[in-house]
Amino acid sequence: MNNKLCDISKNIKDLLKVMNQQPSGFAFIVKNKKLIGLLTDGDIRRLLLQDTTLEDSVSSLNIQMCEFAYENDDYSTIISKLNQKIRVLPIVNKNMNVSDFVQLDKRSYIPVAQPNLIGNELKYVTDAVLSTWISSTGEYIEKFENNFAGFINMKHGVSTSSGTSALHLALLTLGIGEGDEVILPDLTFAATINSVLHAKATPVIVDVDEDSWCIDPDQISKAITKKTKAIIAVHLYGQPCDMNAIMKIAKKNNLKVIEDCAEAHGTEFEGKKVGSFGNISCFSFFANKIITTGEGGMCLTNSSESNDKLRTLRDHGMNRTRKYWHDVVGYNYRMTNLQAAIGCAQLERIDEILAWRQKIEEGYIKIFCNYPYIQSQNKIKGTKKIPWLVSALVFEKDIDKIIQHFNNNGIDVRNLFYPLSTMDIYQNYAFNKNKISKKLSERGLSFPTHASVDFKRIEEVFKTIL
Ligand SMILES: *Cc1c(COP(=O)(O)O)cnc(C)c1O
């Protein structure tokens, strides 16, 4: 400890020697062994760039008392003083002698999401590289498509470069384009509406249901016109939409249903996995999703006609039997064998991954129970929700301050998506005021959801919110 102390009588050169010792970059300034402040190498750099020289005495500097804690302060008090600005905190006894310090460890930052790649991911990617099949042909592609389709209990899986390209292909395959209206929820990630706009169709943004946070079937019914061709049901944050009501409306009005399952791998509605209800369902395997391939997506369908169309459009519109012959203007929306290799390894452990995601949500719910102002996203009867990001609503408290408090303590807590209709580029597509989406977005938080979430630290932060 003593090697981090610098007496005020020393000169700047001596001070730099202290700062140079491990852990480097700072020194506690003392006078008669009592703490009077903290200087960092950044402070000295700025002074040297002005008039200060290496021979000047530390006492000539304007030293201000720093934040500190007492030896007998409890752990949560000490931790609560550390944040992105105060990264080093001296601990003193009652005589102000420095006896220890705590330092914010950058590695201890808890991100909101983190892929879990501890299985055969590296082995299979290595195998794919060694095979030289690194583009969009190779055995992992077919295996991943078949295994994932099997997992959701669907006939055909068509892997894609992203969840967004999967949605775009689904719309094109179902013949949706200019002049067609597509109903979708206000509360979702923008890729849902962007894909409709890419297909040159007209999005119709409707409100969500207050209990599930997913698209409200009553609002769908109200928004249907002669031009309506499809509904995109987004299973938000892992919560399933009311697929009974949605399929009923679709049948009655002869509409197509695309399920956006980008956040809901493994989620079930009345005993059936989401992604097995609509005409085509779309998944994302971005690194922050429930399982990942880095970037990537997949369309699932039971229709062999749709399967063919999806594949043709994905592969440059090339004729499936006549090489270099193009019947339609297509895209290059393929996944690579390297990505599929990661996907195959993820799928081997999917039951385990889904189980710990549910456990993490239970862990949060236990903490939330102690704080009446916080209420987690509902669990709906008859469903099995696999949380993507565990999310909750906050009442009676300043939500921005709460987010800031978590972020200051190295925990990436975020607000929910903004309603699409509140953004300039989408606002003209709003069907009505969509008050529930706005209310949820203003009150909602998403918490870190991955295998290395440290509940002890999260709880410590909750304790200091007041
Ligand atoms: C992530 C996401 C997408 C897009 O997936 P990408 O793979 O990032 O293109 C689409 N819809 C929703 C609801 C998402 O969360």
The ligand as an ORCA input file, in Angstrom:
! r2SCAN-3c Opt
* xyz 0 1
  C     -32.624     -8.499    -33.795
  C     -33.955     -8.382    -34.373
  C     -34.170     -8.418    -35.759
  C     -33.053     -8.370    -36.760
  O     -32.130     -9.364    -36.689
  P     -30.658     -9.120    -37.300
  O     -30.080    -10.490    -37.315
  O     -29.953     -8.201    -36.367
  O     -30.811     -8.549    -38.654
  C     -35.466     -8.382    -36.218
  N     -36.511     -8.306    -35.383
  C     -36.352     -8.234    -34.056
  C     -37.572     -8.168    -33.194
  C     -35.070     -8.264    -33.507
  O     -34.914     -8.175    -32.185
*
